[in-house]
């Protein structure tokens, strides 16, 4: 018995859990930060758990992190995966106990997530 649809059967922008990725706080920030149309960003912000200022900061640095946003004691770090035109396809994310990932991501973890996102981006071109 199959538990879900294959990735190629899901509507664009949906993740395995069924919710649109832009609604996912861990993946949503990098996805939203990669949107080029101002009206799309404006459309997403009323329902978002972050501000336009946070979105601009995520876009500037190229990654997002959270601590206990979805689950107490869990931290995450995400970076966008882009196609050849620069459009955001999805995101690479790592999550785990705050005790292991820390409240502020280390430069080594940030670098590893950015490198993974860049490698997938190159493969997607």
C-alpha positions, 0 to 999 in steps of 0.5 A: 500500500502506497502512503503518498504520491510520488514527487512527480504526482504532487502539485507544484510547490507541495512537499511530501506531507501535503502542505504547500512548501511556502506554508512550512516555516522551515522551507517556506522562508527560503522559498518565499525569499526566492520569489521575484514577484513582489505581489507573491511575497505580499500575498504570502506574508499575511499568513506567515510567521515572519516579517518582510524584514526577516524575509529580506535578511534571509534573502541577503544571507541565503539561508534561514534558521529557526528554533522551536517554531514547529516543535519545542526543542527542535532547531532547523537550517534551510537553504534554497535550491535554484534552477538555471534561471535562479527560480527557487525549486525547493530547499535543503534543510537540516533539523534536530535537537537544539542541544546538538544544532544550537540556537545559532547555527555554526559556520560549519553547518551553514556551509554544509547546508549551502554547499548541499543546496548549491550541488543540487542546484547545479544538478538541476540545471 
